[in-house]
Amino acid sequence: MQTASQNELAAEPQSGDRTWIHGAISAATMHWPEYLIEGACLGLFMVSACSFTVLLEHPALAIRQWLPSAFVRRLLVGIAMGVTAVALIYSPWGKQSGAHFNPSVTLTFFRLGKIEPWDACFYVVAQFIGGTLGVLFSGLIWGHAIAEQNVRYAATLPGAHGTGVAFVAEMLISFVMMTMILNVSNSAQIARLTGVIAGALVATYVTLESPLSGMSMSPARSFASAAPAGLWNSLWIYFTAPPLGMMLAAQVYLWLRGKHAVFCAKLHHNNNKPCIFRCNYQALLTPITLKETMQ
């Protein structure tokens, strides 16, 4: 009897390992298109970020000389990145993956119970890989210009006020962004505007907030620039402040509206693309179902 019990105990970890591996394989087999899309979209975002930073900040280029005002250059970069974000969110790819492009967003929706664990894991891995490949590809396009002191691979770095201010600023802009996403995407009348408002916030942040922290909101975005540039000293800010800010926003949303008021993890859902999340979006569109959900 003792031997049988010992064998049963030994078999339990093996069974758990098989379940763990099976879950990973199953998720990857079914949802690999969404993972690739997340990586590709952040990669495209980084190509845009690097390209506009080179064009507007490299001192040898004519545009930089025509625009001596740092504020005007930030405004133009902000508009470009805001438009890029909107284009990706409303693209067929963005509609399919949910357009996170950011581990902070993915982990927050995981915290809210809208994403399966393996999907969240693969999303984050894809975002890191895709963003980094995007910066490396930008290096092939722009050559040595991308490493110039004023460009530095479009890295996000603390401003003159130091790391403390940068941390608080990153946490604040991330909090506001996730607060907007949750409130707008979960409101039937204006849910379709989530991507537009997100793009407007990106443009505003780049213009006004980037002197404080470089404007990241994303560990993967900051890592993508830091890795080829070798700028590691302040990376911890962008791995901690954005997720904390978005998690705090999610907690406030739960306090005010409850978990039942989080319907899906997509930024744009009113389309014909499949949804891999724990989705209850139809309840948002059906008043009777919504009333029943809130009881």
C-alpha positions in Angstrom: 0.0 0.0 0.0 2.8 2.4 0.8 4.5 1.7 -2.5 1.2 2.4 -4.4 0.8 5.7 -2.5 4.3 6.7 -3.3 3.8 5.9 -7.0 0.6 8.0 -7.0 2.3 10.9 -5.5 5.1 10.7 -8.0 2.7 10.5 -10.9 0.9 13.8 -9.8 3.7 16.2 -10.9 4.1 14.3 -14.2 0.4 14.7 -14.8 0.6 18.4 -14.0 3.5 18.8 -16.4 1.7 17.1 -19.2 -1.4 19.4 -18.6 0.9 22.4 -18.6 2.6 21.4 -21.8 -0.7 20.4 -23.5 -2.2 23.8 -22.6 0.8 25.6 -24.2 0.7 23.5 -27.3 -3.1 23.9 -27.6 -3.0 27.7 -27.3 -0.1 28.0 -29.8 -1.8 25.8 -32.3 -5.2 27.6 -32.2 -4.1 31.2 -31.7 -0.7 31.6 -33.4 -2.1 34.1 -35.9 -3.0 36.5 -33.1 0.4 36.1 -31.6 2.1 36.8 -34.8 -0.1 39.8 -35.4 0.7 41.3 -32.0 4.4 41.0 -32.7 4.1 42.3 -36.2 2.0 45.3 -35.2 4.4 46.4 -32.5 7.2 45.9 -34.9 5.5 48.2 -37.4 4.9 50.7 -34.7 8.6 50.7 -33.8 9.6 51.2 -37.5 7.4 54.2 -37.6 8.8 55.5 -34.2 12.4 55.1 -35.4 11.8 56.5 -38.8 10.0 59.7 -37.7 12.6 60.2 -34.9 15.4 60.0 -37.5 13.6 62.3 -39.9 12.8 65.0 -37.2 15.8 64.7 -34.8 18.9 63.8 -36.8 20.9 67.0 -37.0 22.2 66.3 -40.5 18.8 66.2 -42.1 17.1 69.2 -43.6 13.8 68.8 -41.7 15.6 69.1 -38.4 17.2 72.3 -39.5 13.9 73.7 -40.8 12.3 73.0 -37.4 14.4 74.4 -34.6 11.6 74.2 -32.1 11.8 71.0 -30.0 8.1 71.4 -29.2 7.1 71.5 -32.9 9.2 68.4 -33.6 7.6 66.5 -30.7 4.2 67.6 -31.9 4.9 66.2 -35.4 6.3 63.0 -34.0 3.3 62.7 -31.7 0.8 63.2 -34.6 2.7 60.6 -36.6 2.7 58.0 -33.8 -0.9 58.7 -33.0 -1.9 58.1 -36.6 0.2 55.0 -36.6 -1.6 53.7 -33.5 -5.0 54.4 -34.9 -4.2 52.8 -38.3 -2.9 49.6 -36.6 -5.9 49.4 -34.1 -8.4 49.6 -37.0 -6.5 47.5 -39.4 -7.7 44.0 -40.1 -4.8 42.7 -38.0 -5.6 45.0 -35.1 -9.3 44.0 -35.2 -8.3 40.3 -35.0 -5.7 40.4 -32.2 -7.4 43.0 -30.1 -4.6 45.6 -30.8 -2.8 45.4 -27.4 0.7 45.8 -28.8 1.8 46.3 -25.1 2.4 43.9 -22.3 0.9 46.3 -19.8 -2.4 46.2 -21.6 -2.3 42.4 -22.0 -1.4 41.7 -18.4 -4.1 44.1 -17.2 -6.8 42.3 -19.2 -5.4 39.0 -17.8 -5.8 40.5 -14.3 -9.4 41.3 -15.2 -10.0 37.7 -16.2 -10.5 38.3 -20.0 -7.4 36.4 -21.3 -6.4 32.8 -20.8 -3.0 32.4 -19.2 -1.2 31.0 -22.2 -2.6 33.6 -24.5 -1.4 36.3 -22.2 2.1 34.7 -22.0 2.4 34.3 -25.8 1.1 37.8 -26.4 3.8 39.3 -24.2 6.6 37.2 -25.7 5.4 38.1 -29.2 5.3 41.8 -28.3 8.9 41.8 -27.1 10.2 39.9 -30.1 8.2 41.9 -32.6 9.1 45.3 -31.2 12.8 44.4 -31.1 12.8 43.1 -34.7 11.1 46.3 -35.7 13.9 48.4 -34.3 16.5 46.1 -35.8 14.8 46.4 -39.2 14.8 50.2 -38.8 18.5 49.9 -38.3 18.8 48.3 -41.7 16.7 51.1 -43.2 18.5 54.0 -41.6 22.0 52.6 -41.0 24.2 54.6 -38.6 21.7 57.4 -38.5 19.5 55.5 -36.0 22.4 55.4 -33.5 23.1 59.1 -33.6 23.0 60.8 -30.2 19.7 62.7 -30.8 18.0 59.5 -32.1 19.4 56.5 -30.2 17.0 54.0 -31.6 14.1 56.1 -30.4 14.8 55.0 -26.9 12.6 56.1 -24.0 14.8 57.8 -21.3 14.1 59.9 -18.2 14.3 63.6 -18.8 16.2 66.3 -16.9 14.0 66.0 -13.8 15.3 62.4 -13.1 14.1 58.9 -12.7 11.6 59.7 -9.9 9.6 62.1 -12.1 9.9 59.7 -15.0 8.5 56.9 -12.9 5.5 58.9 -11.7 4.9 60.3 -15.2 4.9 56.8 -16.8 2.5 55.5 -14.1 0.2 58.5 -14.6 -0.1 58.3 -18.4 -0.5 54.5 -18.2 -3.3 55.0 -15.6 -5.1 57.5 -17.8 -4.7 55.3 -20.9 -6.2 52.2 -19.3 -8.9 54.2 -17.6 -9.9 55.5 -21.0 -9.7 52.0 -22.6 -11.9 50.4 -20.0 -14.5 53.1 -19.8 -14.8 53.7 -23.6 -14.5 50.1 -24.9 -17.2 49.0 -22.4 -19.7 51.7 -23.3 -21.9 50.6 -26.2 -22.4 54.1 -27.6 -18.8 55.0 -27.9 -16.9 51.7 -27.9 -16.0 52.2 -31.6 -14.0 55.3 -30.7 -11.6 53.5 -28.3 -8.8 53.4 -30.9 -9.3 57.0 -32.0 -9.0 58.3 -28.4 -6.0 56.0 -27.8 -4.3 57.5 -30.8 -5.1 61.0 -29.6 -3.6 60.2 -26.2 -0.5 58.8 -27.8 -0.1 62.1 -29.8 -0.7 64.2 -26.7 1.7 62.2 -24.5 4.5 62.4 -27.1 4.0 66.1 -27.4 3.7 67.0 -23.8 4.9 64.2 -21.6 7.9 62.8 -23.5 10.3 65.4 -22.0 9.7 63.7 -18.6 10.1 60.0 -19.4 10.4 59.6 -23.1 6.7 58.3 -23.3 6.6 54.6 -23.3 3.7 52.9 -21.4 5.1 49.6 -22.6 7.9 47.4 -21.4 8.2 45.8 -24.8 8.4 49.2 -26.6 11.2 50.4 -24.3 13.1 47.1 -24.4 13.0 47.1 -28.2 14.9 50.4 -28.3 17.1 49.7 -25.3 18.5 46.4 -26.5 20.3 47.5 -29.7 21.2 50.9 -28.1 22.6 49.3 -24.9 20.7 51.7 -22.7 19.9 49.6 -19.7 20.2 52.0 -16.7 16.6 53.2 -16.6 14.8 50.3 -18.2 13.4 49.3 -14.8 11.1 52.3 -14.9 9.4 51.1 -18.0 9.1 47.5 -16.7 7.3 48.6 -13.5 5.5 52.0 -13.8 3.3 51.2 -16.9 2.0 47.9 -15.6 1.4 49.4 -12.1 -0.4 52.3 -13.6 -2.7 50.2 -15.7 -3.3 47.7 -13.0 -4.3 50.5 -10.7 -6.7 51.8 -13.3 -8.2 48.4 -13.6 -8.7 48.2 -9.8 -10.4 51.6 -9.7 -12.7 50.5 -12.6 -13.6 47.3 -10.7 -14.4 49.3 -7.6 -16.6 51.7 -9.5 -18.3 49.4 -12.0 -17.5 45.9 -11.1 -16.0 42.9 -13.0 -19.3 42.3 -14.9 -18.7 45.6 -16.7 -15.6 44.3 -18.5 -16.9 42.7 -21.7 -13.8 41.9 -23.7 -10.1 42.6 -24.1 -10.3 43.9 -27.7 -9.9 47.6 -28.3 -12.1 47.4 -31.4 -14.7 44.6 -31.4 -17.5 45.6 -33.7 -16.1 43.6 -36.7 -16.2 40.1 -38.2 -12.9 38.9 -36.9 -12.7 36.0 -34.5 -12.2 36.7 -30.8 -9.9 34.5 -28.7 -10.6 36.1 -25.4 -13.2 35.4 -22.7 -15.6 37.5 -24.6 -19.0 38.8 -23.5 -19.2 41.6 -26.1 -22.7 40.7 -27.3 -24.0 41.5 -23.8 -22.8 45.1 -24.2 -24.8 45.4 -27.4 -28.0 43.8 -26.0 -29.7 45.9 -23.3 -31.7 43.0 -21.9 -28.7 40.8 -21.6 -26.7 43.7 -20.1 -29.4 44.2 -17.5 -29.4 40.6 -16.6 -25.6 40.6 -16.4 -25.7 43.5 -13.8 -28.2 41.8 -11.5 
